[in-house]
Amino acid sequence: MLLQEFSCLDFTLEGTIAKGDPVCTLRFVRRKDHELAKDGQGFIKTKKAA
């Protein structure tokens, strides 16, 4: 799975073990121009807001 498949998310790498942090910290934040909606199977889908 590629991050490009999730155009509704912004990704930030906030810390890594390789740089001396105690844990890797990855932050995914939903972009404000996308809306969340559950489909019939309980999955969250996003769509570009109108």
C-alpha positions as CSV (number, residue, x, y, z in Angstrom):
1,M,0.0,0.0,0.0
2,L,1.4,3.4,-1.0
3,L,0.8,6.7,0.8
4,Q,-0.2,8.2,-2.5
5,E,-3.4,6.0,-2.3
6,F,-4.5,8.1,0.7
7,S,-4.7,11.6,-0.8
8,C,-7.0,12.6,2.0
9,L,-4.1,12.3,4.6
10,D,-1.1,14.4,5.4
11,F,1.9,12.4,6.7
12,T,4.6,13.7,9.0
13,L,7.5,11.7,10.4
14,E,8.0,13.3,13.8
15,G,10.6,11.0,15.3
16,T,12.7,8.0,14.5
17,I,14.7,5.4,16.5
18,A,17.5,5.9,14.0
19,K,17.8,9.5,15.1
20,G,17.9,8.6,18.8
21,D,14.3,8.9,19.7
22,P,12.9,6.2,22.0
23,V,10.2,5.3,19.4
24,C,9.2,6.1,15.8
25,T,6.4,8.6,15.6
26,L,4.3,8.8,12.4
27,R,1.4,11.2,12.3
28,F,-1.4,10.9,9.8
29,V,-3.9,13.8,9.7
30,R,-7.1,13.9,7.6
31,R,-7.0,16.9,5.3
32,K,-9.8,19.4,6.0
33,D,-11.0,19.3,2.4
34,H,-12.1,15.6,2.7
35,E,-15.1,14.2,4.5
36,L,-15.4,10.8,6.2
37,A,-18.2,8.4,5.7
38,K,-18.8,4.8,6.7
39,D,-19.8,2.4,4.0
40,G,-22.2,-0.5,4.5
41,Q,-19.3,-2.8,5.8
42,G,-18.1,-0.5,8.5
43,F,-15.1,0.8,6.5
44,I,-14.3,4.5,6.5
45,K,-14.1,6.1,3.1
46,T,-13.2,9.6,2.2
47,K,-14.4,11.9,-0.5
48,K,-13.4,15.4,-1.6
49,A,-15.7,18.0,0.1
50,A,-17.9,20.0,-2.2
